[in-house]
Amino acid sequence: MRILFAVPALALAVPFAAAHAEPVPASVAAMIDAAAGDPASLKTVADIAKKTNPGSAAEIDAQVAGYQELARPIHQTGSGGLAGVA
């Protein structure tokens, strides 16, 4: 009988455990920061960081996405980004 009660309790506990991401260790965040200037290095560091810190994978992805967003060129129109403004 105890097994029947344990299974539903375990099923409820797993989603909550998976939803809690561990913070990125400071040393790992520093390595990601240092690699941010080179897309290939950033990808390599992020891949290794996620393998060695799987509980922080979502946070690592978010940090990398932030750097990738900053690296995207800003699309400008011929008027310096003020299209239609005289």
N, C-alpha and C positions, 0 to 999 in steps of 0.2 A: 503494500500500500504506500509506503513512503516514497517509492520511486515514482508513482503516479503524481504525487504532489510536487516532487522535485523538478520534473520535466517542465511544467508550466512556469514555475518560478525561474528556471534557467532561461527559458524562452523570453521572459520579460526582462531579465537582467542583461542579456547580450546586446540589444539595441542601445541601451543606455551607456554601456561601457564603450561601444564603438563610437558613440556620438561625442565622447569626451576626448578631445585632442590634447596631447601633451605639448607644453610649450617647447619651442626650439631652444636647445641649449645655447648659451651665449657664445661658446667657441664655434659652434656650427653656424650660427647667424653671422659671426665675424668672417668665416670662410666664404659664405654666400655674398656678403658685402664686398669682399676683396675680389671675387670673381665677376662681379656685376658688369664690369667694363668690357668683357669679352663673352659674347653669346655662347661660344663653344665651351669655354671654361665654366660658365654659369650652369650650363646643362650638365656637364660632368660632375661638378661639385654637388648640384642638387640631386642627381641620381644617387651618388654615394651617400649623401646626407640622409636620403629617404631609406636607403638600405640599412644604414647603421642606426637610424632613429625612426623606425616604422610608426611609432605612436605619434610622431610629430609631422608625418607626411603631409597632412592637410595644411598645417601652418607653414611648412617649407614651400609647398606649392603656392600659397598666398604671397609669401615673401618674394619668390621668383617672379610671379605674375606682376607684382608691383614694379620690379625692375624692368621687366619686358614692356610694360605699359609706358614707362618713362623713356625707353629707348626707341619707341615708335616715332617715326617722323611725323611732325604736325603738318597736315595738309593746309597749304595756304593758297588763296586765290591770288590773282595778279594784283589785287589792291591791298595786299598785306593782311588778308583775312577779313576784310570788311566789305564783302561783296554787296553791291547795291547801295553803298553809302557814298554820298558825294562829298 
